[in-house]
Each structure stands twice: as C-alpha cells, then as structure tokens.
C-alpha cells in the first residue's frame, strides 16, 4: 500500500500564503515587469563585474580598488543626495522593434543606504512632455539625436521634473540582445504553465507586405505553438514565447504575456548565476561582450562596484510601485497633444506627484 505523507501544517500555511501573494502580484502587470527587470539587472551587473575581473584589461591595482569598493562601499565613489542614490532604467526594443530607440520601459530607482532599501517606481510611457512636444518614451531618442550620450541626459532631466528627485545615473537596456545572450548561455529552461497556439505571430520584415492582395495578410504571420511542461529554449524560441500576444484564451492577455516575460527573465538570471556560467571563461567572455553592446550607462566602474554592494545589502527590502493614475489625466485627443493618447498632471504641474514620490521614499 502506498504511504501517504501529510505536509506539516506550518509548511502548508506557507504554501497557501505564497500562492495568495503570487496571485496578487500577477494582478498587476506593470509590477511584474518592474520586478523582472530589477531581477535581471542584478544578474547582469554581477556577471559583468565578475567578467571584468577575469577578462578585462585593467591593472591589478584597479581590480583591487573595485573589490575594495564592493566590500566597503565608500560613499565618495557614487553620487548621492540625502542618503540616496537614484537612477533611471530605460528599456528599448532595439532591432526587434519598429522604433528601436523608443523606451517603453521607464523605471525610477532609488537606493537608500540607511536602512538598506530599494524603491522602484514605474512611469507611464505616455506622459506628455511639453518642452519636447512629445511623449516621455521618446526623450531618449531626441536626446540621442543631438549628441553622443544625450539620450540619457535628456531622459534623466525629464524624469527629474516629473518625480521631483535628482536622477544621478541612467541605464539603457536593449532587449534585442536577449536572444543572443540566451544562445551564448546554451539555452534556458522554462516551465510553460498552459499550452497555447498563436496563429498570428508577426514575421520580421513582413509588416508592410501586401501578400499579393490577400485581405487577411496571412503572409505577414506564422503559427507558433507551446505545450505545457518544461522546455529548453534557445534565444529565438524564448523571444517568441515572451512576444506572443494573439493566442486564444488566457494566454492572449497582457497579464499572461507579462507573466511569461517574468518566467524568461528569472530563468535567464538563474542561468547567468549558475556555476556552469560563472566558471566558464568562454561564456563569461561572450556574455561580457554582449552586455557591453546591449547596456548603455553613465555609471563608472567604481560607482558600479559600490552600487552593486548596496543592491546586495538591500536585496531583501525591495518595493515596487506604479505611478498612480489618479495623479494623472488622460485628456481627449487634440492638436495640443498631436492627437496622441497621453497623460498629463492633474493640476497642470507635478507637485502632487512630487509629494507622492516623497511619501513612498
């Protein structure tokens, strides 16, 4: 007879509590994306730091200084104000997007030294910037047109006006580098919760194909299928998994898409920090090259070491927020906003947003 083993009550309570928490988190699509990006960014910096130590061309004394900065976190090596260092994370579509330099992911990050804590605030991409006569997600693009490094400068400046806090540093992640990174790592393991079929997955380069008069434009799409269970995905397969948006049923929702993105990012982070990666000189070299190409930042290496340590200290005290919509207004489309869907501050200024940001910090 098969013996039935009952789980201890305290373990069962923990599992129920974890399940409830997970359901609550998955109700908030933006928060899922914020947490996933933060998770991945931490992995990126650790591998980049280790790769630099092993494969870089700096002298031993410089490496000793970086290690010292990581261990002792000297405040003079990183910019701060009022015991906080703030930076802006921007995510752009890159080559996989029709408008590669639009930053549809915008996250204000504040690291507190005492007590160690990290606060992330996701900003709507559709905030209207009067000075630019454009949306917030295009600030990086317009700044980049003016001068090298201008994208980060302009985007940080605009976000400072919105949140009412200094933005010391900026990080831009080109998500088109995900595919190559996964391939360098030898693929990732992803648990697929539900089987689904997407018959309208867009084919790159076919966006404007007239399909010889076909009214349904079938030549622009391919059919992709994923079956429930564990799958080892290469970069192309993983990219299709996170980008699919036309499946029938639950997997066709934005919430399901965000949850799939979280799964891939978490799997990518686990593979980045696995012993097979960290002890492989070949993989570290390839990863470091890809990260250097996919990540743009104005954080110097000494500050990176200090901030990495601060993130490590605060890893168990991370809070994520989305800028509340009740502080914003979605005005009717008009010539004032180039007939675009936009958000503007409720009282024609950002004072209420500034107060709210101060309250969560």
C-alpha positions as CSV (number, residue, x, y, z in Angstrom):
1,X,0.0,0.0,0.0
2,X,1.3,3.4,-0.9
3,X,2.1,5.5,2.2
4,X,0.5,9.0,2.2
5,X,2.8,11.6,3.7
6,X,1.0,14.7,5.1
7,X,2.7,18.0,5.0
8,X,3.3,19.8,8.3
9,X,0.6,22.5,9.0
10,X,3.2,25.3,9.0
11,X,4.6,24.3,5.6
12,X,1.0,24.1,4.2
13,X,0.3,27.6,5.6
14,X,3.5,28.9,3.9
15,X,2.5,27.4,0.6
16,X,-1.0,28.9,0.8
17,X,0.4,32.2,1.8
18,X,2.9,32.1,-1.1
19,X,0.1,31.2,-3.5
20,X,-2.0,34.1,-2.4
21,X,0.9,36.5,-2.7
22,X,1.7,35.2,-6.2
23,X,-1.9,35.8,-7.3
24,X,-1.9,39.3,-6.0
25,X,1.4,40.1,-7.8
26,X,0.2,38.7,-11.1
27,X,-2.9,41.0,-10.9
28,X,-0.5,44.0,-11.6
29,X,1.1,43.6,-15.0
30,X,3.4,46.6,-14.6
31,X,4.7,45.5,-11.2
32,X,5.5,42.0,-12.6
33,X,7.6,43.7,-15.4
34,X,9.3,46.0,-12.9
35,X,10.3,43.2,-10.6
36,X,11.5,41.0,-13.5
37,X,13.7,43.8,-14.9
38,X,15.2,44.5,-11.5
39,X,15.9,40.8,-11.0
40,X,17.7,40.6,-14.4
41,X,19.6,43.8,-13.9
42,X,21.1,42.5,-10.7
43,X,22.3,39.4,-12.5
44,X,23.7,41.4,-15.4
45,X,25.8,43.6,-13.0
46,X,27.2,40.6,-11.1
47,X,28.3,38.8,-14.2
48,X,29.6,41.9,-15.9
49,X,31.6,42.7,-12.7
50,X,33.0,39.1,-12.5
51,X,33.7,39.0,-16.2
52,X,35.6,42.3,-15.9
53,X,37.7,41.0,-13.1
54,X,38.6,37.8,-15.0
55,X,38.8,39.0,-18.6
56,X,39.3,42.8,-18.5
57,X,42.4,44.7,-19.4
58,X,42.7,46.8,-16.3
59,X,45.7,46.5,-14.0
60,X,45.7,44.5,-10.7
61,X,45.6,47.7,-8.6
62,X,42.4,48.8,-10.3
63,X,40.8,45.4,-9.7
64,X,41.8,45.6,-6.1
65,X,40.1,49.0,-5.8
66,X,36.9,47.7,-7.4
67,X,36.9,44.8,-5.0
68,X,37.5,47.2,-2.1
69,X,34.7,49.4,-3.3
70,X,32.3,46.4,-3.4
71,X,33.3,45.3,0.1
72,X,33.4,48.6,1.9
73,X,31.1,50.8,-0.3
74,X,32.9,54.2,0.1
75,X,30.3,56.9,-0.3
76,X,32.6,59.2,-2.2
77,X,32.7,56.8,-5.2
78,X,29.0,57.1,-6.0
79,X,26.8,60.2,-6.3
80,X,24.0,60.6,-3.8
81,X,21.7,63.1,-2.1
82,X,20.1,62.8,1.3
83,X,21.5,59.3,1.8
84,X,20.0,58.1,-1.5
85,X,21.4,57.3,-5.0
86,X,18.8,57.5,-7.7
87,X,19.0,56.2,-11.3
88,X,16.7,55.6,-14.3
89,X,16.3,52.3,-16.0
90,X,15.2,52.5,-19.6
91,X,14.2,49.5,-21.7
92,X,14.2,49.8,-25.5
93,X,13.1,47.4,-28.2
94,X,16.2,47.7,-30.3
95,X,16.3,45.9,-33.7
96,X,13.2,43.7,-32.8
97,X,11.1,46.9,-32.6
98,X,9.9,49.1,-35.4
99,X,11.1,52.2,-33.4
100,X,14.3,50.9,-31.8
101,X,15.1,53.9,-29.7
102,X,11.7,54.4,-28.0
103,X,12.0,53.4,-24.4
104,X,8.7,51.9,-23.4
105,X,10.0,50.7,-20.1
106,X,10.9,53.6,-17.7
107,X,11.7,52.9,-14.1
108,X,12.9,55.3,-11.4
109,X,15.1,53.5,-8.9
110,X,16.1,54.9,-5.5
111,X,18.7,53.1,-3.3
112,X,18.6,54.0,0.4
113,X,21.8,53.4,2.4
114,X,20.4,53.6,5.9
115,X,18.4,51.5,6.2
116,X,19.4,49.5,3.1
117,X,16.3,49.5,0.8
118,X,15.4,49.7,-2.9
119,X,12.4,51.5,-4.2
120,X,11.2,51.2,-7.9
121,X,8.6,53.4,-9.5
122,X,7.4,52.5,-13.0
123,X,6.5,55.6,-15.0
124,X,3.9,55.6,-17.8
125,X,5.5,55.9,-21.2
126,X,2.6,58.1,-22.5
127,X,3.3,61.1,-20.2
128,X,3.3,64.2,-22.3
129,X,6.4,66.4,-22.1
130,X,5.5,69.9,-23.1
131,X,9.1,71.0,-23.6
132,X,9.7,68.3,-26.2
133,X,6.1,68.3,-27.6
134,X,6.4,64.5,-27.4
135,X,5.8,61.6,-25.0
136,X,8.3,60.6,-22.2
137,X,9.3,57.4,-24.0
138,X,10.8,59.5,-26.9
139,X,13.1,61.7,-24.7
140,X,16.0,59.2,-25.0
141,X,15.5,59.2,-28.8
142,X,15.5,63.0,-29.2
143,X,18.5,63.5,-26.8
144,X,20.4,60.9,-28.8
145,X,19.9,62.8,-32.0
146,X,21.6,65.9,-30.5
147,X,24.8,64.4,-29.2
148,X,26.5,61.2,-28.0
149,X,25.2,60.3,-24.6
150,X,22.5,62.9,-25.0
151,X,19.7,60.3,-24.8
152,X,20.4,59.5,-21.1
153,X,21.0,63.2,-20.3
154,X,17.6,64.3,-21.7
155,X,15.7,61.4,-20.3
156,X,17.1,61.8,-16.8
157,X,16.3,65.6,-16.9
158,X,12.7,65.0,-17.9
159,X,12.2,62.3,-15.2
160,X,13.7,64.6,-12.6
161,X,10.9,67.2,-13.3
162,X,8.3,64.5,-13.0
163,X,9.4,62.8,-9.8
164,X,10.9,65.9,-8.1
165,X,14.1,63.9,-7.2
166,X,17.6,64.1,-8.6
167,X,18.5,61.3,-11.1
168,X,22.2,60.6,-10.6
169,X,22.7,57.8,-13.2
170,X,21.0,56.1,-16.1
171,X,20.9,52.6,-17.6
172,X,19.5,51.7,-21.0
173,X,18.9,48.0,-21.8
174,X,18.5,47.0,-25.4
175,X,16.1,44.0,-25.3
176,X,17.1,42.8,-28.7
177,X,20.3,41.4,-27.1
178,X,18.2,38.9,-25.1
179,X,18.2,36.4,-28.0
180,X,22.0,36.4,-28.4
181,X,22.5,36.2,-24.6
182,X,20.3,33.1,-24.2
183,X,22.2,31.4,-27.1
184,X,25.6,32.2,-25.5
185,X,24.3,30.6,-22.3
186,X,23.3,27.5,-24.1
187,X,19.6,28.0,-23.7
188,X,17.3,28.3,-20.7
189,X,14.8,26.0,-19.0
190,X,11.3,27.5,-18.9
191,X,8.2,25.9,-17.2
192,X,5.2,26.5,-19.5
193,X,2.0,26.6,-17.4
194,X,-0.5,26.4,-20.2
195,X,-0.4,25.1,-23.8
196,X,-1.3,27.7,-26.4
197,X,-1.2,28.4,-30.2
198,X,-0.7,31.8,-31.8
199,X,-1.6,31.8,-35.4
200,X,-0.7,35.5,-36.0
201,X,2.8,35.8,-34.8
202,X,4.4,38.6,-36.9
203,X,7.2,37.7,-39.2
204,X,10.1,40.3,-39.2
205,X,10.3,42.3,-42.4
206,X,6.8,41.4,-43.5
207,X,5.0,44.3,-41.7
208,X,4.1,46.1,-44.9
209,X,3.8,43.1,-47.3
210,X,0.6,43.3,-49.3
211,X,0.5,39.5,-49.6
212,X,-0.5,39.6,-53.3
213,X,-3.9,41.1,-52.4
214,X,-4.8,38.7,-49.6
215,X,-7.3,40.7,-47.5
216,X,-6.2,38.8,-44.3
217,X,-2.5,39.4,-44.9
218,X,-1.6,35.8,-43.9
219,X,1.9,36.1,-45.4
220,X,2.8,38.5,-42.6
221,X,2.4,35.9,-39.9
222,X,3.5,32.4,-38.8
223,X,1.8,29.9,-36.4
224,X,3.7,29.1,-33.2
225,X,2.8,26.6,-30.6
226,X,3.9,25.9,-27.0
227,X,3.0,22.9,-25.0
228,X,2.6,22.7,-21.2
229,X,5.7,21.5,-19.4
230,X,9.4,22.1,-19.1
231,X,11.1,23.3,-22.3
232,X,14.7,24.2,-23.1
233,X,14.5,27.3,-25.3
234,X,17.1,28.9,-27.5
235,X,17.1,32.6,-28.0
236,X,14.7,32.7,-30.9
237,X,12.2,30.4,-29.2
238,X,12.3,32.4,-25.9
239,X,11.8,35.6,-27.8
240,X,8.6,34.2,-29.5
241,X,7.4,32.9,-26.1
242,X,7.6,36.4,-24.5
243,X,6.4,38.4,-27.5
244,X,3.3,36.3,-28.4
245,X,0.1,38.3,-27.9
246,X,-2.5,36.7,-30.2
247,X,-3.2,33.3,-28.7
248,X,-6.8,32.4,-27.9
249,X,-7.9,32.3,-24.2
250,X,-5.9,33.4,-21.2
251,X,-2.5,33.3,-22.9
252,X,-3.7,36.1,-25.2
253,X,-3.9,38.7,-22.4
254,X,-1.3,41.3,-21.4
255,X,-1.2,39.7,-18.0
256,X,-0.2,36.3,-19.3
257,X,2.4,37.9,-21.5
258,X,3.9,39.8,-18.6
259,X,3.9,36.5,-16.6
260,X,5.8,34.8,-19.4
261,X,8.3,37.6,-19.5
262,X,8.9,37.2,-15.8
263,X,9.5,33.4,-16.3
264,X,12.1,34.0,-19.0
265,X,13.9,36.8,-17.1
266,X,14.0,34.6,-14.0
267,X,15.3,31.6,-15.9
268,X,17.9,33.9,-17.6
269,X,19.0,35.2,-14.2
270,X,19.3,31.7,-12.8
271,X,21.4,30.6,-15.8
272,X,23.6,33.7,-15.6
273,X,24.4,33.0,-11.9
274,X,24.8,29.2,-12.3
275,X,28.2,27.6,-11.6
276,X,28.3,26.4,-15.2
277,X,28.3,30.0,-16.3
278,X,30.4,31.7,-13.6
279,X,33.2,29.1,-14.0
280,X,33.3,29.1,-17.8
281,X,35.8,31.6,-19.2
282,X,34.3,31.2,-22.7
283,X,30.8,32.0,-21.6
284,X,31.9,34.9,-19.4
285,X,33.8,36.4,-22.3
286,X,30.8,36.1,-24.6
287,X,28.4,37.4,-22.0
288,X,30.6,40.4,-21.2
289,X,30.8,41.3,-24.9
290,X,27.0,41.1,-25.4
291,X,26.2,43.1,-22.2
292,X,28.7,45.8,-23.3
293,X,26.8,46.0,-26.5
294,X,23.2,45.8,-25.1
295,X,23.7,48.0,-22.0
296,X,24.4,51.8,-22.1
297,X,25.1,53.5,-18.8
298,X,26.8,56.6,-17.4
299,X,27.7,54.7,-14.1
300,X,31.5,54.5,-13.9
301,X,33.1,51.2,-12.9
302,X,33.9,52.4,-9.3
303,X,30.4,53.5,-8.7
304,X,29.1,50.2,-10.2
305,X,31.0,48.3,-7.6
306,X,29.6,50.5,-4.8
307,X,26.1,50.3,-6.1
308,X,26.3,46.5,-6.6
309,X,27.2,46.1,-3.0
310,X,24.3,48.5,-1.9
311,X,21.9,46.5,-4.0
312,X,23.2,43.3,-2.4
313,X,22.6,44.7,1.1
314,X,19.1,45.8,0.2
315,X,18.1,42.7,-1.7
316,X,15.5,41.7,0.9
317,X,13.9,45.1,1.2
318,X,12.7,45.9,-2.4
319,X,9.4,47.7,-3.0
320,X,7.8,48.3,-6.4
321,X,5.2,50.9,-7.3
322,X,3.4,52.2,-10.4
323,X,2.8,56.0,-10.6
324,X,-0.9,56.2,-9.5
325,X,-3.3,57.1,-12.4
326,X,-5.4,59.3,-10.1
327,X,-2.5,61.8,-10.1
328,X,-2.7,62.0,-13.9
329,X,-5.3,63.0,-16.5
330,X,-5.9,61.4,-19.9
331,X,-7.2,64.3,-22.0
332,X,-9.2,63.9,-25.2
333,X,-7.0,63.7,-28.3
334,X,-6.4,67.1,-29.7
335,X,-3.9,69.2,-31.7
336,X,-2.5,70.3,-28.3
337,X,-1.0,66.8,-27.9
338,X,-0.6,66.0,-31.6
339,X,-3.7,63.9,-31.5
340,X,-1.9,61.3,-29.4
341,X,-3.0,59.2,-26.4
342,X,-1.2,60.9,-23.5
343,X,-1.2,61.6,-19.7
344,X,-0.7,65.0,-18.2
345,X,-0.5,66.0,-14.5
346,X,-3.9,66.5,-12.8
347,X,-3.2,70.1,-11.6
348,X,-1.1,71.2,-14.6
349,X,2.0,70.7,-12.5
350,X,3.9,67.9,-10.9
351,X,3.6,69.0,-7.2
352,X,1.2,66.2,-6.3
353,X,3.5,63.6,-7.9
354,X,6.5,65.0,-6.1
355,X,4.6,64.6,-2.7
356,X,3.6,61.1,-3.6
357,X,7.2,60.1,-4.5
358,X,8.5,61.6,-1.2
359,X,5.9,59.6,0.7
360,X,6.9,56.3,-0.8
361,X,10.6,57.0,-0.4
